Amino acid sequence: GQKGRLLLSSLPGEQYDFSISTVTPVVLSKEGRSYFRVEAILEQPSARLRPGMEGVARIDAGARGLIWVITHRFIDWMRLLAWAWM
């Protein structure tokens, strides 16, 4: 259900808004980066789109504060440790 924006290499002046429908549990690693296979539904389909077109999609994941980014892994680990002791 998350929203995002798609930019295609062959149509550089156009942006396509979409919403995610399915995330497949497959991770691809290329050039030191991880990629996830995702299926999405375009908000406004276009007749100009063709199979095999490539581009970049960005998903709006929300904003987090710097403190949260730095400390969330440690805090999650502490919660898990406290739960294991109980």
BELVENSUL-V851634 format. One record per residue. N is the residue number from 1. PHI is phi in degrees with one decimal (NA if undefined). Layout:
# BELVENSUL-V851634
n:N phi:PHI
n:N phi:PHI
This chain:
# BELVENSUL-V851634
n:1 phi:NA
n:2 phi:-67.1
n:3 phi:-98.1
n:4 phi:-162.6
n:5 phi:-137.6
n:6 phi:-113.9
n:7 phi:-119.8
n:8 phi:-101.0
n:9 phi:-63.5
n:10 phi:-81.6
n:11 phi:-129.1
n:12 phi:-66.8
n:13 phi:-88.7
n:14 phi:-118.8
n:15 phi:-121.1
n:16 phi:-120.8
n:17 phi:-82.9
n:18 phi:-145.7
n:19 phi:-129.7
n:20 phi:-75.0
n:21 phi:-107.5
n:22 phi:-147.3
n:23 phi:-113.9
n:24 phi:-86.5
n:25 phi:-76.3
n:26 phi:-127.5
n:27 phi:-114.7
n:28 phi:-108.0
n:29 phi:-114.9
n:30 phi:-139.9
n:31 phi:52.7
n:32 phi:77.8
n:33 phi:-121.5
n:34 phi:-105.3
n:35 phi:-125.4
n:36 phi:-115.7
n:37 phi:-83.7
n:38 phi:-133.5
n:39 phi:-106.1
n:40 phi:-137.7
n:41 phi:-115.1
n:42 phi:-72.5
n:43 phi:-68.3
n:44 phi:-133.9
n:45 phi:-60.6
n:46 phi:-123.6
n:47 phi:-73.5
n:48 phi:-80.6
n:49 phi:-77.7
n:50 phi:-131.8
n:51 phi:-60.6
n:52 phi:91.6
n:53 phi:-67.3
n:54 phi:-122.2
n:55 phi:-173.1
n:56 phi:-126.6
n:57 phi:-117.5
n:58 phi:-118.5
n:59 phi:-106.0
n:60 phi:-75.1
n:61 phi:-99.9
n:62 phi:93.2
n:63 phi:-107.2
n:64 phi:-126.2
n:65 phi:-74.0
n:66 phi:-60.5
n:67 phi:-60.7
n:68 phi:-62.0
n:69 phi:-59.3
n:70 phi:-74.1
n:71 phi:-105.1
n:72 phi:-64.3
n:73 phi:-66.1
n:74 phi:-64.8
n:75 phi:-64.0
n:76 phi:-62.6
n:77 phi:-63.9
n:78 phi:-63.5
n:79 phi:-62.4
n:80 phi:-64.8
n:81 phi:-63.6
n:82 phi:-64.5
n:83 phi:-65.1
n:84 phi:-66.4
n:85 phi:-74.9
n:86 phi:-80.5
